[in-house]
Amino acid sequence: MFLLFGYVSVFFFGLIIGSFLNVCIHRIPREQSIVWPRSACPLCATTLAWKDNIPLVSFFLLRGRCRQCRMPIAFRYPFVELSNGLGYVATLWTFGMTGSTVLYSLFLSILLTITWIDIGHYIIPDSLSLPGLSLGLMGAATVLPIEFLDAVFGVVLGGGVLWIVVVLSPYLFGKEGMGRGDIKLLAMIGAFLGWESVLMTLMLAAIVGSLIGMGLILGKFMNRGQYMPFGPFLALGAVCSLFFHTQIIDWYLQIVW
Ligand SMILES: [Zn+2]
């Protein structure tokens, strides 16, 4: 009973933080303050009343439209809130009542914010990845279940591998394959998860990224030369690596041997 109460509270807490992440996703790329003013409709500028600003619930009560001007609210809003809530439940499930749960929940929130900013604006703000990187290193030195040196090596490997890709890709592919933001993102992932997970994250991101890219090109949703942000795939790879590390390694070894 107590456990169920714990999961439910963590889920609602995740929804509320998810609502704040939506503010960050909208405002950080526009270089606006994330604490002031209060949330408003981007079209008619009406400040949202508290009852129209309840995570998840308001979106469905309003049937996905602004109360004043009826502009459709992006589906991203309830999606981010829900996935953040479920993410917090998953970390509690995996890591129990520990400091790791707190830090990895924060890690998930940063990844979620970066994913949606990268999808919308093709940028990964340093103001998210660099503090995240320091937080990961501090976590590895204290509560996280990885060695500090492992985290340091993760930063160097994650940043180094993508740095080489970014430097070489104009010569190899004749165009920029990746942004510099991706370098810092994978370095941050290394700080939280260690060097082994950096390789796993990169492999998963490359596989899923090329499959989705091919699908989008074949389905004519995208042109061959069009830029597809890589950050969301790195984030996805990191999440899989966080929760399914051992399963993925077992599965991989079965295929190889
Ligand atoms: Zn409106």
Residues whose N, C-alpha, C, O or C-beta is under 5 A from the ligand:
A	BS01	ZN	C41 L43 C44 C66 Q68 C69 R70 M71
